[in-house]
Structure formats: structure tokens, C-alpha cells
Amino acid sequence: MAADQPRVLLVEDEPAQREVLAYNLEAEGFAVSRAETGDDALLLVDEDAPDIIVLDWMLPGVSGIEVCRRLKTRQDTRSVPIIMLSARSEEVDRVRGLETGADDYVVKPYSVVELMARVRTQLRRSRPSSVGQQLEFDDITLDSESHRVMRQGEPLKLGPTEFRLLATFMEKPGRVWSREQLLDRVWGRDIYVDTRTVDVHIGRLRKALGVHGGGDPIRTVRGAGYALG
């Protein structure tokens, strides 16, 4: 899995639908994790927090609506967008799904093309750099399409790792990222890198951000990791 691929957790107990959706999501450039039950979905979220969840309502064991409720009441997962899939087309069911915390509600049968568009729409919120949006924080601007970073109107030279680090920070200003989380997001889960490598690249990023002056926007949180702002 490439480090900068948006991560989608697909929770669907019907094998045929699950594989069709997974195929289309992967064709769109997403890294897809699959779960057949609500319990499996909750475990996968704890192991590797996704950028977005596509969640079927009717699941064996813990229902999709209950999975949604639990994730939206947790501080660490409440901001992860959830698209609820359901054969329930009544307005009362749609309202219940949205009131439980789902960010979107798609009725079966659905158009795969439309669902992919809805996934991209939600990703603009959770991973804006992955869909080409420009990010801004104070006097720093990051353009993921042109791969350019500006500070105080001056261009900065960043290596690819430092660029991905900065994009990760700028997508969620104020969030504290542990070294392990940064390794997963920036380097990828399948690559072994010592956690001290994170410190080295944070140092390079700080140096690059300060080349034209200005304070250090990256905050070291003792015993926890790093945050922007």
C-alpha cells in the first residue's frame, strides 16, 4: 500500500457486492480494507484508522448503525466520514442513519459511479490533499496538485517525505500524531522504518519551513508526538 493512498474501510457482508465495491475503489486509487461484520470493522478501525468508511446497515452481529453510533461517540474516530449503505429507503430510516452520525446515506440498489463520487466528496473533508485541494495554515500554503509549498509568499524546497509530513499535519491542524501514526501515514504500513527516522525528517521539515524566517509551527508534545500549531 502506497503511503499517500487514501484508506477506505469497506464493511459489507455480501461477498459479491463487497468485491465489486472493492474493485472500483481500488481502481480509483484507494487502499481498501475489507470487513464482513460489525465486530471486524471495529477491530480494523482500532488497528489502522481509515480516512473514510463505507458501511452496510445490515450486518451479522453488531449492526452497521451500531458501528456508526460507537465510532461517532469516540473522540479519536468521530471525524472519520461514514457513508451508510442500506436497502431501507423509507425517510424515517434515512433520518435515523443521519442522526446516528452517518455523513451520507445511500439506498440500495445504487449506482457505483455515484457512490465513488460520494466517497470523493467526503474525502475532501478528511483527506483534502488526496483529492488535489490546496491547504492553508497561517502563512503556509500547500498545493498537492503542483507539489508546491509557500510560506510568507516565498516558495519552499521540500523533499517528498517532508511534503507528505506537512500535508498530514495541515489536514488536521492541532491533532497530535504519534511517531507510529506518522510512520503508517507517511511511509506506509508495509515498510519498516525506525521511529527515530520520524524525528530526523521532522527536523528537516522544520529547517525548510524556517528558511525565510518565521516561527516554528510544529509543536513537540512530550511523550506523545508532534502537532501543527
N, C-alpha and C positions, 0 to 999 in steps of 0.2 A: 504494500500500500504506500503510495506516494505521500510525503509528509503534508503537502498542501492540499490534498484532496478533501473536499467536504465529506463529513461522515454521516451516513444515513442509517438509522436503525429501523429495519422493516419488520413489523410484527404482524404476521398473518399465518393462520393455522391451515389454510387450504394450499397444498403444495403447488398446484398449477398456477394459482394467482400469485403466490409468493415468488415463483421463479420468473414469471412474466414481468412482474414489477422489478425484481432484482436485475434482470437483463436490461431493462430500459433505463433504470437508474445508473447502472454501470456504464451503459452506452453514453449517458450524459456526463460521465466523468466523475461520478460519485463513488466513494468507497462504501460498500454495503455490508452491514452485519445483519444476520437473519435470526429471528426468534419465532417459535411456534406457539408459545404460551406466554401468559402474563408474567408468570414467575421467572421464566427465562429472560424476558425483556428487562425486568427489574435487576436481575443479576448482571446482564450485559451493560446496563447503564452505569452500574457501580464500577464495573471493570474498566470501561472506556466510554466516557460521556460523549454522546453523539452531538452533532450540530443540529440535527432535526430528527424527529421520529414520525414514521408513517405507521399508524396504529389501528388495527381492526377492532371494532367494538366487541364482537362475539368471539371469545377465546375460551379454550378449556381452562378450568381452574379460575385464576384471577381474571376478571373481565377487563377488556380494554378501557372501559370507563373508570374502573377502579385503579388501573395502572396510571391513567391520566390524573386522577384525583391525587394519588400518592405523590407523583412527581411534581405536580404543581404546588403542593404544600411544603416541599423541601426547598430550602434556601439554595442549595447547590444545583438544582435542576429546574427550578420554576421558570427560568428564562429560555429553556430549550423549547423551540416551537414543536407543537404536536398537530399533525393532520389526522383527524379521525376518519376511518373508513367504516361505512355501515350500510346494511340493507334497509335500515329503518329510515323511511322517507317522511314520516309524519313531522309536522312542525314542532310538536312537543318534544320529540326525540332530538331533533337538531338543536333546540334551545337547551335541552339538558346537557348535551355534549359540550356546547359552547360555555355554558355556565359552570361546568366542571373544570374548565380551563383549556379545552382544545382551542387552538388558534385558527383552525379551519375544519370544515366538516364536508366530506364528500360522500354522496349517496351511490351505492352500487345499483346497477352496473354503471361504470364511469368510463370516460374517455381517458386512456393512458396519456395521450398528448396533453390534455387539460391538467391531469394530475401532475405531470412533470412541470408544467408551468406554475402550478400552485406551490410545488416544492421550491422552485427557484425564487418565487416571491417571498416565501418565508425565510429562505437563506439570506436574502438581502438584509434581514434583521439580525440573524445570528452569526453569519459569516460574510459580511458585506464585501470584503476583499476578494472572496472566491467567485463573486459574480461581477467583478470589474468595477465596483464602486470606489469612489475616492473617499479616503478617510482623513479626518482632521482632528487634531488635538492641540489646543493652544496655538502656537506658531508653527506647528509641524503639519505638513500635508503629505499624504502618501497616495500615489496613483498606481493601483495594482495592474492596470492595463499597460501603461507605458513603463512600469517598473521604475518610477522616479519618486524621489523624496526631496521635499523642500523644507527649509527652516528659515524663518525670517526673510522669505523670498529668495534665499540662496540655495542652489542645488547641493545635495549631499551625495557622497560616494559610499554606497553600502554594498558589501558582499551579499550573495544570495541568502546565506544563513541569517545575517543581521537583518536583511529585509524581511524575512519571514518572522523573525522575532518581533520586529517593530510592528508588523501587521497584526500579529497576535495580540500584542499589548494594546494597540489602537482600536481594535474591535471591541475590547471590553476595558475601557479606562477604569482604574481603581480596583479591578479584580486582582487578587494576589494569586500568582501562579507558582506552584512548587517547581523545583527543578525537574522532577519526574514528569509532571504535566507538560512542561515546555519541551522535554525530550520527545514525548509522544506526539505533540502537535507540530513541532518544527523539524525534528529529524525523522519521525515515523516510528511506529511500534516495532517494526521488524529489523531495526538497525540498533546494534548495541553501541552505545556511546557512554562514557563515564560521565557522571553528573557534574564533575568538575569542569567538563568541556563547556557546560552552560555558562559557568562563571567567566570563562575566557571570552566567549562570544558576547556576553553582556558587557564586558569591559570594552570590547571593540566597538559595540554599538554606542556606548556612552561617549567614547572618544570621537566617533563620527558625528554624533549629534551635537557635540560641543565645538566642532572645528571653526564655526563662525561666531562663537560666543553663545551666551545664554546659559541658564542653569541646567542642572542635570534633572531631567524629568522622570528618570527611573528610580524608584524607591526600593531599597533593600529592606525586606521585612524579616527581622532576625528569627531564625528557626522555621520560617515558612516559605520564603522565596522572594519573588520580585513582583512589582506592580508599576504601572504607569500612572503617575500623579498621586 
